[in-house]
Amino acid sequence: MSGMPEIVELDDLDKQILNIIQNNAKASLRDIEKEIDLTTTSIRMRINRLKEKNVIKQYVTLIDFKI
């Protein structure tokens, strides 16, 4: 069916990676590796898949104009 969004299955490791980069988009693969039991190669592959599937759409900078 065209026009229907693809349902992407996320396992616990995907969710952990997303949680880390949601809290710190500048987290390196090594930073993520320290928090979860996965190699940097596997983390990179998962992040690339999440980008390809549009789970990760963009990285943004939030500016605090009160400072």
Backbone torsions as a table, in degrees:
resi	resn	phi	psi	omega
1	MET	NA	115.4	179.1
2	SER	-75.6	151.1	179.9
3	GLY	88.2	-16.3	179.0
4	MET	-86.0	132.7	178.6
5	PRO	-67.6	144.3	178.1
6	GLU	-74.3	136.7	176.1
7	ILE	-86.5	122.5	-178.1
8	VAL	-105.2	124.6	177.7
9	GLU	-81.1	127.4	178.0
10	LEU	-114.6	126.4	175.1
11	ASP	-91.4	-179.0	-176.7
12	ASP	-61.0	-36.8	179.9
13	LEU	-67.2	-41.7	175.7
14	ASP	-58.3	-44.7	-178.7
15	LYS	-64.8	-38.4	177.8
16	GLN	-65.2	-44.1	178.3
17	ILE	-60.8	-47.1	179.7
18	LEU	-60.7	-40.7	178.9
19	ASN	-62.4	-42.9	-179.4
20	ILE	-64.3	-48.7	-176.1
21	ILE	-76.5	-20.0	173.6
22	GLN	-69.4	-36.2	178.6
23	ASN	-80.5	-26.4	-179.9
24	ASN	-151.7	92.0	-177.4
25	ALA	-63.7	-16.6	179.3
26	LYS	-92.7	5.3	179.2
27	ALA	-60.2	130.8	179.0
28	SER	-80.4	167.2	176.1
29	LEU	-60.3	-37.1	177.4
30	ARG	-64.7	-40.1	177.1
31	ASP	-60.5	-44.2	-179.5
32	ILE	-66.5	-41.7	-179.8
33	GLU	-58.3	-36.3	179.8
34	LYS	-66.6	-26.4	-176.3
35	GLU	-93.2	-26.4	180.0
36	ILE	-128.2	158.7	-176.7
37	ASP	-88.9	76.8	-178.7
38	LEU	-155.5	145.7	180.0
39	THR	-74.0	158.9	179.1
40	THR	-62.5	-33.8	178.0
41	THR	-62.5	-45.4	179.2
42	SER	-66.0	-38.7	178.5
43	ILE	-63.5	-45.5	178.7
44	ARG	-59.2	-45.0	179.7
45	MET	-61.7	-41.1	179.6
46	ARG	-66.9	-43.6	178.7
47	ILE	-62.9	-42.2	177.9
48	ASN	-61.7	-41.0	177.5
49	ARG	-63.8	-41.8	179.2
50	LEU	-64.4	-34.2	174.8
51	LYS	-68.5	-46.0	-179.7
52	GLU	-59.9	-36.0	-179.1
53	LYS	-86.8	4.1	179.7
54	ASN	62.4	24.9	170.4
55	VAL	-73.0	-43.8	171.2
56	ILE	-98.9	112.3	-176.8
57	LYS	-95.3	-36.9	-179.4
58	GLN	-167.2	164.5	173.2
59	TYR	-109.9	136.3	-177.2
60	VAL	-128.7	158.5	174.3
61	THR	-106.6	127.8	176.5
62	LEU	-100.5	124.4	-176.3
63	ILE	-104.4	133.0	176.1
64	ASP	-97.0	102.5	-177.0
65	PHE	-76.6	-4.6	-179.3
66	LYS	-81.2	-8.5	-177.9
67	ILE	-91.2	NA	NA
